[in-house]
Amino acid sequence: MAEEVVEEKPKSGGKGLMIVLIALIVVLLLAVIGGGYFLYSQGVFNPQEEKAMQELGKKEVNNSKEMYKAAINDLVLNITNAKGREKLMKLSFTIKSNDPAIESIVESYKAEIVDVVISQISARSSEELLTVGGKALLKDELVDEINKVLNEATATNSDIQKNSVKEVLFTTFVIK
């Protein structure tokens, strides 16, 4: 019988695997430390910044109490859908401003404001206006356009604030 000689080979894969695992642990530790620093700098773990943000929010709430409103009611508009068919829309909205004279200003320049509203709505389809995003976009554009109209109309009057319209709130929005 022939004797078989079995040679044992030394295991060399252990050192390489150990180096890879140590490198992986170091990378994970650096990621955790970096994430913690990012969260701390954003105020998640920093109570002082959190208190400052709360105080700032309270000041904004106090300033928002000084808002004045003016309403434009019962506009009936023609709009089209994607197929080109005409639909009717009934719209009422309120303009919020930090100018106490906003109601008289809106009443004086109501025709110009209504013209801007008609132009903005006519540029959209009924499907776009029925989406939440479409309404939000319309509100933002109406604020910009109404501010432009009021800034031009009251350019000679220095008592009236520029860009005083802060928000448009829809009170009636029906498409049929």
ZAVEXLO-574239 format. One record per residue (C-alpha): y, z negated, x negated; residue in three letters. Coordinates in steps of 0.5 Angstrom, whole numbers, plus 500, padded with zeros to 3 digits. Layout:
BEGIN
YZXALA ...
***
This chain:
BEGIN
500500500MET 507502498ALA 512496498GLU 518498501GLU 524496498VAL 530494502VAL 537493499GLU 542489503GLU 549493503LYS 555488502PRO 559488509LYS 566491507SER 568492514GLY 570485515GLY 576485511LYS 579491514GLY 578488521LEU 582482519MET 588485516ILE 588489523VAL 588483527LEU 593479523ILE 598485523ALA 597486531LEU 598478532ILE 605479527VAL 607485532VAL 606481538LEU 609475536LEU 615479534LEU 615483541ALA 615476544VAL 621473540ILE 625479541GLY 624479549GLY 626472549GLY 632473545TYR 634479550PHE 633474556LEU 637469553TYR 642473551SER 642476558GLN 643469561GLY 636468564VAL 635462560PHE 642460558ASN 645455563PRO 652455561GLN 653463562GLU 649462569GLU 654457571LYS 660462569ALA 657467573MET 657463579GLN 664461578GLU 666468577LEU 662470584GLY 666464587LYS 672467585LYS 670474588GLU 668471594VAL 675467595ASN 679474593ASN 675477598SER 677473604LYS 684476603GLU 682483606MET 685486612TYR 682491616LYS 684498620ALA 680501625ALA 679509627ILE 675509633ASN 671515637ASP 672521633LEU 667526636VAL 665531631LEU 661538630ASN 656538625ILE 650543623THR 643541622ASN 639545616ALA 637550621LYS 644552623GLY 644549630ARG 650545632GLU 650537634LYS 655532636LEU 657526632MET 661520635LYS 664516629LEU 668510629SER 669506622PHE 674500620THR 678501613ILE 678494609LYS 684493604SER 687488600ASN 694490603ASP 696487609PRO 700493611ALA 694497612ILE 694497619GLU 701500620SER 699505614ILE 693507617VAL 696508624GLU 702512621SER 697517617TYR 692517622LYS 692525622ALA 691526615GLU 685520615ILE 682524620VAL 683531617ASP 679528611VAL 674525615VAL 672531618ILE 672535612SER 667530608GLN 663530614ILE 663538616SER 661539608ALA 654535610ARG 648537614SER 646532620SER 639531616GLU 643528610GLU 648524614LEU 642520617LEU 639518611THR 641511608VAL 643515601GLY 647520605GLY 651515609LYS 652511602ALA 655517599LEU 659519605LEU 662512605LYS 664512597ASP 667519598GLU 671517604LEU 674511600VAL 676516595ASP 679521599GLU 683516604ILE 686512598ASN 688519595LYS 691521602VAL 695514602LEU 697514595ASN 700521596GLU 703519603ALA 706512600THR 708515593ALA 715513594THR 714506597ASN 713501591SER 711496596ASP 705499598ILE 699498593GLN 695504590LYS 688505591ASN 688499596SER 682501601VAL 676498598LYS 671499603GLU 669503609VAL 665500614LEU 661505620PHE 662501627THR 659507631THR 655513628PHE 651517633VAL 648524632ILE 645527638LYS 
***
